[in-house]
């Protein structure tokens, strides 16, 4: 009886383990975009950007090849308009954000 209960408990643990897995690069990238970009940019496939001059993230690949965008993020983005802060991303943040942007193409 105890063995059966233990076996059932272990099976249940294995079934919920995927739900407890670490977030994917795409999920971390979306969280980064939500925390750092969504104030001005649309970060999904359908919304309009809250700030009209800020392009939706889903359209960035049309003007900036992903490799070029990755380089810009590594060196720091400095914009020509006052509303966007200058920022630099870590290599992990760049990977995550680019992974998320690829899901929007």
N, C-alpha and C positions, 0 to 999 in steps of 0.2 A: 504494500500500500504506500509506504513512504517513498519507495523507488518510483512508483508510478507518479506520485505527486511531484517529485523532484524532476522527473523526465518532462512532465507537462510544463513545469515552470521554466525549464531550460528551453523548451520549444517556444514558449511564449516570448522569452527574452530574445531569441534569435529572430523572431518575427518582427519585433519592434526595433531592433538594432538599426536597420536602414533609416528609420525615421530620426534616429539620433545622430546620424552621420554628420560629419563636418560639412558646412555649406560649400557648394561648387564655386569655381571662379566666376561663373556667370551670376550666381546669387550674390557673391561678395561685390561684384562690379555694380549690380543693380542697387545694392544697399549704399555703396559709395556715391553713385549718381543721385540717389534719393537724398542723401545727407548733404551733398556738396553742389549739386547742379540743378535740382528740381525747383529751386526758388525762381530761376529764370528760364530754364530749358524744359521742354516736354521730354520726359525720359521714357515714354512708352511708344507704342506704334500708332496711336490715334490722337492723342491730346494735342492741343495747341500750346505753345510756349506761353507761360505767364507774362514774360517780357517779350514783346513783339519782335524786337531786334535780335533776340537770342534764337538761333535755329534749333529746331527739335533735334535731339541726339540721333534719331533714326535717319536723319538726312546728312549727317557729317561725312559719311563715306562717299557721297556724291562729289564733294569738293576736296576731300582730303583722303588720299590712300591710307589705309590702316597703318602701314609701315611708317609713313610720314607723320601721322598723328601720334604714333607711339614715340617717335623721336621728339616731337614737340612737347609731349607730356613729360618726357625725361628731362629735357632742357629747361622746361618751365614755360607756361603759356602767359604771355604778356599781350594784352589786347589793346585795341585802339579806342575802346569806349570805357568810360569811367565806371559803369555799373558792374563790370566783371572784374573780380579780384585776380591778381596775378597769383599763380600757384605752381608748385612742382610736386610731382607724384613719385612715390618710391617705385622700384621695379615691380614689386608685387601688386601695388595698386594699379599700375599701368596694365599689367597682364590681366588683372581682374576686370578693369573697366573696358579694355579692348575685347575681352571675351564676351562681356555683356553687349557691347555695341554690335558685335557680329550677329547676335541674336535678333537685332532690330533690322538688319538689312533685308 
